[in-house]
Amino acid sequence: MNREDAYALMVQHTPSVSLQRHMLNVEAAMQFYARLWGEDEHLYSLAGLLHDFDYEQHPDEHPAWGVMYLRAHTDVPEIVLDAIMGHAAYTNTPRDTRLARTLFAVDELTGLIQAAALIRPDRDVRQLELKSVQKRFKTRSFAAGVNRDEVEQGALELGVPLDEHMANVLHALQDAADAT
């Protein structure tokens, strides 16, 4: 599956623009880490772009429904499907690859960063500073749906200090905003 087909599938199954934006943000963070580590950027991109494509239409079956759909209708590699299953901690799918650990690590954090950007007067992630992200992270009532424990666990599984991980994901989202 190429990136254009993955994007079209995501849009087809995801009416919410905010959820589409989330998947694009996760894709940007995944690409950042793929480049950082010299990994396959295409695989990381697919995982980020498709990880929640089934969430709106099948929330009670997510991500299993999406993985079954992708397995039946696309040629998305198993390593990506395993990462998609592993990003949802409640599936108890082991995160045995760096790809899977990265998807888990960036998913919740991109939501926090996006929320922090949206409360800025200019709503621009490019103007957001790391210290603001760190402050919002410590304020559990801010973006209360973001699971801080999973953000910390994700950074730990990646082997990247939390503040460095936050800086990496913020930088990835800022670069993606610059590119549009």
C-alpha positions in Angstrom: 0.0 0.0 0.0 1.4 3.4 -0.9 0.9 6.5 1.1 -1.7 8.0 -1.2 -3.9 4.9 -0.9 -3.4 4.8 2.9 -4.5 8.5 3.1 -7.5 7.9 0.9 -8.6 4.9 3.1 -8.1 6.9 6.3 -10.2 9.8 4.9 -12.9 7.4 3.6 -13.3 5.8 7.1 -12.8 8.9 9.2 -15.2 11.8 8.8 -13.8 13.7 11.7 -11.3 16.3 10.6 -9.8 16.4 14.1 -9.2 12.6 14.1 -7.7 12.9 10.6 -5.4 15.6 11.9 -4.4 13.4 14.8 -3.4 10.6 12.4 -1.5 13.0 10.3 0.3 14.2 13.4 1.1 10.6 14.5 2.4 10.0 10.9 4.7 13.0 11.2 6.1 11.9 14.5 6.6 8.4 13.2 8.5 9.7 10.2 10.7 11.8 12.4 11.7 8.7 14.5 12.2 6.6 11.3 14.6 9.2 10.0 16.3 9.5 13.3 17.0 5.8 13.5 17.5 5.0 9.9 14.3 2.9 9.8 11.9 2.3 6.9 10.0 5.7 6.8 7.3 4.2 4.6 6.3 1.6 7.2 6.4 4.1 10.0 4.2 6.4 7.9 1.6 3.7 7.2 1.4 2.8 10.9 0.9 6.4 11.9 -1.6 7.2 9.2 -3.7 4.0 9.6 -3.6 3.3 13.4 -7.0 4.9 14.2 -8.7 4.8 10.8 -11.4 2.5 12.2 -12.0 4.3 15.5 -15.0 6.4 14.6 -17.0 3.8 12.8 -16.0 0.8 15.1 -14.9 2.2 18.4 -15.8 -0.9 20.4 -13.8 -3.1 18.0 -10.8 -0.8 17.5 -8.1 -1.6 16.5 -9.0 -5.2 15.8 -11.6 -4.3 13.2 -9.2 -2.1 11.4 -6.4 -4.7 11.4 -8.8 -7.4 10.1 -10.0 -5.0 7.4 -6.4 -4.1 6.4 -5.4 -7.8 6.4 -8.3 -8.7 4.1 -8.3 -5.7 1.7 -4.7 -4.4 1.5 -1.1 -5.5 1.4 -0.1 -3.7 4.6 2.8 -5.7 6.1 2.2 -7.7 9.3 4.8 -5.6 11.1 2.6 -2.5 10.6 -0.6 -4.5 11.6 1.1 -5.7 14.8 2.1 -2.1 15.6 -1.4 -0.9 15.1 -2.7 -3.6 17.5 0.0 -2.8 20.0 -0.8 0.9 20.2 -3.9 0.1 22.1 -2.6 -1.2 25.5 -5.9 -3.0 26.2 -5.3 -5.5 23.4 -2.3 -6.8 25.4 -0.4 -7.1 22.1 3.3 -7.2 22.7 5.3 -4.3 21.2 8.2 -6.4 20.0 9.5 -4.1 17.3 10.8 -0.5 17.4 8.0 0.4 15.0 5.4 -0.8 17.5 7.0 0.9 20.5 7.3 4.1 18.5 3.6 4.1 17.5 2.6 3.5 21.2 5.0 6.2 22.4 3.9 9.0 20.0 0.1 8.4 19.9 -1.0 10.0 23.1 1.8 12.6 23.1 0.7 14.1 19.7 -2.7 14.6 21.2 -1.3 16.6 24.1 0.9 18.7 21.9 -2.0 19.4 19.5 -4.2 20.5 22.4 -1.5 22.7 23.8 -1.2 24.4 20.4 -5.0 24.9 20.1 -5.1 27.0 23.3 -2.5 29.4 22.0 -4.0 32.7 20.6 -2.5 31.9 17.2 -3.3 28.1 17.5 0.0 27.5 15.8 2.1 24.5 16.9 5.2 26.2 15.3 5.1 28.8 18.1 4.7 26.2 20.9 7.6 25.9 23.2 8.8 22.7 24.9 8.4 24.2 28.4 4.7 24.8 27.6 4.3 21.1 26.6 6.0 20.0 29.8 3.8 22.3 31.9 0.6 21.0 30.2 1.8 17.4 30.7 2.1 18.0 34.4 -1.4 19.5 34.6 -3.5 16.4 34.5 -6.8 18.4 34.1 -5.4 19.8 30.8 -6.3 17.4 27.9 -7.5 15.0 30.5 -8.2 12.3 27.9 -4.4 12.0 27.3 -3.1 9.1 29.2 0.1 10.5 30.8 1.1 7.0 32.1 1.1 5.7 28.6 3.2 8.7 27.4 5.7 7.9 30.2 5.6 4.2 29.4 6.1 4.9 25.7 9.2 7.0 26.3 10.6 4.3 28.6 9.9 1.5 26.0 11.7 3.6 23.4 14.6 4.2 25.7 14.3 8.0 25.1 14.2 10.3 28.2 10.7 11.8 28.5 11.8 15.4 27.9 13.8 14.4 24.9 10.8 12.4 23.5 8.6 15.4 24.0 11.1 17.6 22.2 11.3 15.1 19.3 7.6 14.9 18.8 7.1 18.6 19.1 9.8 19.2 16.5 8.2 16.6 14.2 4.8 18.4 14.4 6.4 21.8 13.9 8.3 20.5 10.8 5.1 19.0 9.4 3.3 22.3 10.0 6.2 24.2 8.2 5.8 21.8 5.2 2.1 22.6 4.7 
